[in-house]
């Protein structure tokens, strides 16, 4: 399912997110591309909810793997970015409780 692109663009603006492009090269195939890493004023956003000063294996990359910036992958990236900020906003027990409810698997009755 494709995200609402206007909503995603506004989210990027609201959070002060910038996209950092870095060239990438696959020596096996000779293919070149660009990683499109996500960062804000605090650093690069990582899938584990932590910031880093430089890109790591877990840094959120809008291009997927450096070669695939497409609509199929963007929906998942938007969700990753929203989860990143949700993890960073867990400051109270109430926030944590909502988070736990969101990640708890519900058994069929």
N, C-alpha and C positions, 0 to 999 in steps of 0.2 A: 504494500500500500504506500502510495506516494504521500509525502508530508505536504502540508499547506506551505508552499514556498514563501509566501508573504510573511506568514507567522515565523518561519525559520529565519528569514532575513531580519525581521524585527528583533527576534531573540538574539541574533548575532550582534546587532547594533546595541541593544540594551545592556548586554554583558561586556561590551568593549572588546569583543573577540576580533582578532586579526588572523588571517590565514598566511602562513609562512610557506612559500614554495621552495622546494629543494630538488634539484635535478637528481635523478636516479638512473642507474644503468644496470642492465642484466647482462653480465659477460657471456653467459651461456647462449643467449639468443641474439645478443647485440641490440636489443630493444632499449630505447631510452624513454624516460617519462619524467613526471614531476610528482613528488609527494606534496600534499597540501595539508600541512600540520596546523592544528588549532592551538592558539594561545591567547592569553589575555595579559593584563598588566602584571599578574603574579607568576607567569611562566606558562610552559606547555601543559595542556590538559591530558591526563592519562586515564585510561579505562578503569584503573583501580581507585579513582577519586583523588589522586594526589597530583600535585604540581611537580614539574621538574624544570631545571634550568636549561637543559638541552633535550633533544628528542631521544626517546628510548624505544624499546620494542613495543611498549604499551601506549605510546603517544597516539592520540586520536588523529587519524589521517583521513580527510575527506575523499582522497583519491583511492581509498581501499588499500592498494598495494603499490601505489606510484604509477599505475598504468590504467586505472579504471575509474575515472570520474564520470559517474553515470547516475541516472535517476534510481536505478535499482538499489544502489548502495547508500544513497543519501538518506533515505528514511531511517535506516539503522544508525547512521552517524548522528542524526538529530536526536534520536533516543539516547545514544551514548553521552552526548553533550548535556542533555537535560539531566540524566542520572548523575553526571559528574557534579553539577551544581547542586543537585538535591543532596548528595553526600556531604558537600561542603557546608550546607546550611543546617546540618544536624547539630544543634546546639542545646536543645532542651529535651527532656524526656518525651514531651508531646511530639516533637519532630521525629524522634527515634521510634516512637510507637507507630506513627503513620508509615514510616519507612518499613518497619517490620511487617505491618499489614500488607503493604504492597508486594513484599518479596515472599510472603508465606504462601506455600502451596495449599490450595483448598482441596480437601478430599470430597469426592462425590458421595452423597448420602444415599 
